[in-house]
Protein backbone atom coordinates (compact mmCIF):
# COMPACT_ATOMS: atom_id res chain seq x y z
CA UNK A 1 0.00 0.00 0.00
CA UNK A 2 2.99 2.34 0.42
CA UNK A 3 3.84 2.61 -3.30
CA UNK A 4 0.25 3.63 -4.07
CA UNK A 5 0.38 6.52 -1.55
CA UNK A 6 3.74 7.67 -2.96
CA UNK A 7 2.35 7.66 -6.51
CA UNK A 8 -0.73 9.53 -5.35
CA UNK A 9 1.34 12.26 -3.64
CA UNK A 10 3.69 12.47 -6.63
CA UNK A 11 0.78 12.99 -8.98
CA UNK A 12 -0.75 15.58 -6.66
CA UNK A 13 2.58 17.41 -6.41
CA UNK A 14 3.06 17.38 -10.21
CA UNK A 15 -0.45 18.75 -10.78
CA UNK A 16 0.12 21.43 -8.12
CA UNK A 17 3.39 22.56 -9.70
CA UNK A 18 1.74 22.64 -13.11
CA UNK A 19 -1.14 24.75 -11.81
CA UNK A 20 1.25 27.16 -10.08
CA UNK A 21 3.51 27.62 -13.11
CA UNK A 22 0.81 27.90 -15.78
CA UNK A 23 -0.12 31.54 -14.97
CA UNK A 24 3.58 32.47 -14.98
CA UNK A 25 4.03 30.97 -18.44
CA UNK A 26 0.87 32.64 -19.74
CA UNK A 27 2.00 36.01 -18.37
CA UNK A 28 5.20 35.76 -20.42
CA UNK A 29 3.34 35.66 -23.73
CA UNK A 30 0.69 37.68 -25.48
CA UNK A 31 -0.41 41.20 -24.85
CA UNK A 32 0.65 44.38 -26.62
CA UNK A 33 4.23 44.36 -25.30
CA UNK A 34 7.17 42.81 -27.12
CA UNK A 35 10.47 42.14 -25.38
CA UNK A 36 11.77 39.64 -27.89
CA UNK A 37 15.38 40.83 -28.07
CA UNK A 38 18.14 41.90 -25.78
CA UNK A 39 21.65 43.21 -26.16
CA UNK A 40 24.77 43.54 -24.05
CA UNK A 41 27.07 46.21 -25.36
CA UNK A 42 29.29 49.08 -24.41
CA UNK A 43 27.48 51.81 -26.29
CA UNK A 44 25.33 52.68 -29.24
CA UNK A 45 21.65 53.41 -29.62
CA UNK A 46 19.99 50.50 -27.87
CA UNK A 47 16.43 51.66 -27.59
CA UNK A 48 13.14 50.53 -28.97
CA UNK A 49 9.89 52.41 -29.29
CA UNK A 50 6.40 51.51 -30.26
CA UNK A 51 3.23 53.50 -29.78
CA UNK A 52 3.43 55.53 -26.60
CA UNK A 53 6.24 53.46 -25.05
CA UNK A 54 10.00 53.68 -25.37
CA UNK A 55 12.38 51.22 -23.72
CA UNK A 56 16.15 51.35 -23.59
CA UNK A 57 18.97 49.81 -21.68
CA UNK A 58 22.70 49.31 -21.65
CA UNK A 59 25.49 47.91 -19.53
CA UNK A 60 28.05 50.59 -20.34
CA UNK A 61 28.31 54.30 -19.66
CA UNK A 62 28.63 55.34 -23.35
CA UNK A 63 24.85 55.14 -23.73
CA UNK A 64 24.14 57.49 -20.86
CA UNK A 65 21.46 59.98 -21.76
CA UNK A 66 17.72 60.50 -21.75
CA UNK A 67 15.22 58.76 -23.99
CA UNK A 68 11.83 60.41 -24.16
CA UNK A 69 8.53 59.58 -25.75
CA UNK A 70 5.09 60.85 -24.83
CA UNK A 71 4.73 61.11 -21.06
CA UNK A 72 7.70 58.82 -20.31
CA UNK A 73 11.40 59.50 -19.86
CA UNK A 74 14.09 56.85 -19.47
CA UNK A 75 17.62 57.69 -18.35
CA UNK A 76 20.35 55.30 -19.46
CA UNK A 77 23.78 54.65 -18.01
CA UNK A 78 24.63 54.37 -14.35
CA UNK A 79 21.66 55.03 -12.13
CA UNK A 80 22.87 57.50 -9.54
CA UNK A 81 19.48 59.02 -8.67
CA UNK A 82 16.04 59.79 -9.99
CA UNK A 83 15.13 62.73 -12.15
CA UNK A 84 13.58 65.70 -10.35
CA UNK A 85 10.26 66.81 -11.75
CA UNK A 86 8.06 69.64 -10.61
CA UNK A 87 8.90 72.28 -8.02
CA UNK A 88 10.80 72.19 -4.78
CA UNK A 89 9.25 70.72 -1.65
CA UNK A 90 9.87 71.58 1.99
CA UNK A 91 10.24 68.49 4.11
CA UNK A 92 9.33 68.75 7.78
CA UNK A 93 11.01 66.15 9.97
CA UNK A 94 10.32 66.75 13.65
CA UNK A 95 13.04 65.80 16.13
CA UNK A 96 11.83 64.44 19.44
CA UNK A 97 14.42 63.93 22.18
CA UNK A 98 13.57 62.08 25.34
CA UNK A 99 15.82 62.43 28.37
MOWO-V468543 format. One line per field, one symbol per residue. phi: phi as a letter, one per 30 degrees, with the letter a starting at -180 (. if undefined). psi: psi as a letter, one per 20 degrees, with the letter a starting at -180 (. if undefined). burial: I if it has 16 or more other C-alpha atoms within 10 Angstrom, else O. A space follows every 50 residues. Layout:
BEGIN
phi = ???
psi = ???
burial = ???
END
This chain:
BEGIN
phi = .dddddddddddddddddddddddddddbiidcbbdbbbbbcljccbbba iccbbbabccdecdlccbaiccbbccjdcdaddcbiddbcccbdccccc
psi = hghggghghggggggggghhighghhhiqariqoljqrqorjarnmqqqp cjqppqqriqhijprppqocjqppprbpnhrqqpqaaqqppooqoopp.
burial = OOOOOOOOOOOOOOOOOOOOOOOOOOOOOOOOOOOOOOOOOOOOOOOOOO OOOIIIIIOOOOIIOOIOOOOOOOIIIOOOOOOOOOOOOOOOOOOOOOO
END
